[in-house]
């Protein structure tokens, strides 16, 4: 019981000291409220874990680098020669769609 009261008092003192030091810093007014510019850090905290080691390249990555192959995405829109406009590669209003042709010749039976 005595230990809990002592810890609570010490914690209160520490939090009060942090709050006092924050209110003593220069501040500016903003739409959201007062902004305080914090001073640069004095203590550098260590990382919890080590920096990750770079992964070795896969066989494909080595081959691609050797051959000069670069990864690139397909464009979503393509120039349509028939209409002279940009159209989607897939889906609604796509390029070279069979339904865009107004007249389809029927097979002779």
ZADRENFI-331059 format. One record per residue (C-alpha): residue in three letters; x, y, z; residue number from 0. Coordinates in steps of 0.02 Angstrom, whole numbers, plus 50000, padded with zeros to 5 digits. Last residue first. Layout:
<loses>
ALA; X; Y; Z; NUM
...
</loses>
This chain:
<loses>
UNK; 48722; 48935; 45206; 108
UNK; 48826; 49090; 45169; 107
UNK; 48897; 49160; 45329; 106
UNK; 48827; 49325; 45388; 105
UNK; 48925; 49487; 45371; 104
UNK; 48935; 49587; 45530; 103
UNK; 48882; 49769; 45518; 102
UNK; 48902; 49894; 45661; 101
UNK; 49073; 49832; 45724; 100
UNK; 49083; 49887; 45906; 99
UNK; 49018; 49718; 45968; 98
UNK; 49176; 49629; 45911; 97
UNK; 49282; 49736; 46028; 96
UNK; 49448; 49788; 45953; 95
UNK; 49489; 49905; 46099; 94
UNK; 49379; 49905; 46252; 93
UNK; 49222; 50006; 46291; 92
UNK; 49186; 49906; 46451; 91
UNK; 49317; 49777; 46502; 90
UNK; 49499; 49763; 46451; 89
UNK; 49628; 49869; 46358; 88
UNK; 49527; 50027; 46383; 87
UNK; 49510; 50149; 46240; 86
UNK; 49605; 50301; 46175; 85
UNK; 49531; 50370; 46015; 84
UNK; 49558; 50359; 45827; 83
UNK; 49403; 50251; 45801; 82
UNK; 49482; 50111; 45700; 81
UNK; 49662; 50137; 45759; 80
UNK; 49620; 50119; 45944; 79
UNK; 49759; 50188; 46054; 78
UNK; 49774; 50085; 46214; 77
UNK; 49723; 50120; 46394; 76
UNK; 49771; 50021; 46549; 75
UNK; 49955; 50020; 46504; 74
UNK; 50047; 49858; 46534; 73
UNK; 50168; 49858; 46681; 72
UNK; 50356; 49854; 46670; 71
UNK; 50491; 49738; 46736; 70
UNK; 50662; 49763; 46655; 69
UNK; 50763; 49630; 46565; 68
UNK; 50947; 49678; 46541; 67
UNK; 51005; 49499; 46506; 66
UNK; 51121; 49491; 46659; 65
UNK; 50996; 49585; 46768; 64
UNK; 50855; 49469; 46714; 63
UNK; 50962; 49315; 46747; 62
UNK; 51011; 49376; 46922; 61
UNK; 50830; 49419; 46961; 60
UNK; 50772; 49249; 46896; 59
UNK; 50900; 49155; 47002; 58
UNK; 50842; 49250; 47156; 57
UNK; 50938; 49395; 47228; 56
UNK; 51009; 49375; 47404; 55
UNK; 50904; 49460; 47538; 54
UNK; 50979; 49615; 47618; 53
UNK; 51006; 49590; 47805; 52
UNK; 50874; 49666; 47917; 51
UNK; 50935; 49797; 48041; 50
UNK; 50943; 49722; 48214; 49
UNK; 50791; 49721; 48327; 48
UNK; 50724; 49837; 48462; 47
UNK; 50815; 49985; 48389; 46
UNK; 50918; 50095; 48504; 45
UNK; 50859; 50264; 48571; 44
UNK; 50970; 50414; 48536; 43
UNK; 50965; 50537; 48680; 42
UNK; 50966; 50726; 48660; 41
UNK; 50825; 50741; 48533; 40
UNK; 50805; 50907; 48442; 39
UNK; 50686; 51029; 48528; 38
UNK; 50498; 51011; 48501; 37
UNK; 50403; 51144; 48405; 36
UNK; 50238; 51171; 48495; 35
UNK; 50072; 51194; 48403; 34
UNK; 49920; 51276; 48486; 33
UNK; 49749; 51223; 48424; 32
UNK; 49672; 51135; 48273; 31
UNK; 49663; 51295; 48168; 30
UNK; 49840; 51340; 48221; 29
UNK; 49919; 51452; 48353; 28
UNK; 50107; 51451; 48379; 27
UNK; 50209; 51389; 48528; 26
UNK; 50375; 51427; 48612; 25
UNK; 50422; 51295; 48743; 24
UNK; 50375; 51326; 48926; 23
UNK; 50211; 51229; 48910; 22
UNK; 50305; 51073; 48857; 21
UNK; 50429; 51087; 49002; 20
UNK; 50284; 51102; 49125; 19
UNK; 50196; 50949; 49051; 18
UNK; 50355; 50844; 49063; 17
UNK; 50382; 50899; 49245; 16
UNK; 50200; 50861; 49288; 15
UNK; 50217; 50687; 49214; 14
UNK; 50372; 50657; 49319; 13
UNK; 50294; 50722; 49480; 12
UNK; 50135; 50618; 49454; 11
UNK; 50240; 50462; 49424; 10
UNK; 50337; 50494; 49585; 9
UNK; 50175; 50518; 49684; 8
UNK; 50096; 50360; 49610; 7
UNK; 50252; 50258; 49645; 6
UNK; 50253; 50316; 49828; 5
UNK; 50067; 50279; 49848; 4
UNK; 50089; 50104; 49776; 3
UNK; 50239; 50070; 49889; 2
UNK; 50141; 50118; 50046; 1
UNK; 50000; 50000; 50000; 0
</loses>
